Amino acid sequence: MTQNIKPTRTLDCIGLYCPEPVLRTRMELDKIATNEVLEVLADDPSAEEDIKSLVKRTGHALLNIEKEGNILRFIIRKIERG
C-alpha cells in the first residue's frame, strides 16, 4: 500500500494559490533523483487537477492522493524520462 511509502522530500504548499503549488511541485521534481518520492501538501482547491495534470504531462507516477479536511496530500514518484 502507498501508506508504507516514505517520501524522500516534503513540499509544503499550504496557503499558496494557483499557480504556486504546481510550479513549486515542478521545480521540486526537477531537483530530486529518479525513483525518489515527493510528498506535496496543498490546500488550494485547484491544486488537485493542476498537480494531476502536471504528473501526467511529465510522465511521473502519482502514487496516491489523500484529502483530509481541506488539505490535499500527493505522493509522487519521479520516473526517468527517456
N, C-alpha and C positions, 0 to 999 in steps of 0.2 A: 504493500500500500504506500501511497505517497506520504502518509503521515510519518513514515520512517526515514524519509529523505531529509538529510541535514543540509540546509543551504550553506554554500560557501560564503555568501555575502548577502546582506540585507540592505535594501534601498527603501528608506522611509520617505514616502511622498505625501504623507498625511498633511492636509492643509494647503496642498498645491493643487492648482486647477489647470485644466486644458490650456495649452498643450504640454505643460511641465512634466506630469508623470510619464507620458510616453517618450518625451525627449530624453529625460534622465534615465529611463529604462534602456533606451537605445545606447546611450553613452556608456552605461554600466555594462551592458552586454559586450560592447566593444573592448572593454578593459579586462574582462575575465577570460580564463583559458577554456578551451574546448572541454566539454563534459562537466564543467563546474556548474553549480546550481545557484541561481539568483532568486531571492525572495523579494517581492515588491509589495509594499503596503501602501494603500491609497484609499482616500475617501471621496474622490471626485467621481460622481456617477458615470461620467463618460469614460473613465479610465478602463472599465471592463471591456467595452468594444474596441477602444483605441489600442489597448495592450494586446488583446486577442489578435487584432488585425496586424499589429507590428510583428508579433511572433510568427504568424502565418507567412507574412511577406518576407521575413528574414530567414525562414527555414529552421528556426529553433523549435524546441519542444515545450509546449505548455503542459506541464505535468498535472497541475491542479489549480483550481480557483476556489477559495472559500470566502464566504461572506458572513461576517459577524457584526450585527448591527449595521452601521454604515461603513464599516471597514472591509475593504477587499484585500485578500492575500493571494498573490500569484506566485506560483513556483514554476520557474523556467529553467530548462537545461540548455546550455549553449551547445549547439551542434556545429560541427565543422562544415563550412560552406566550401564546396569544391565543384 
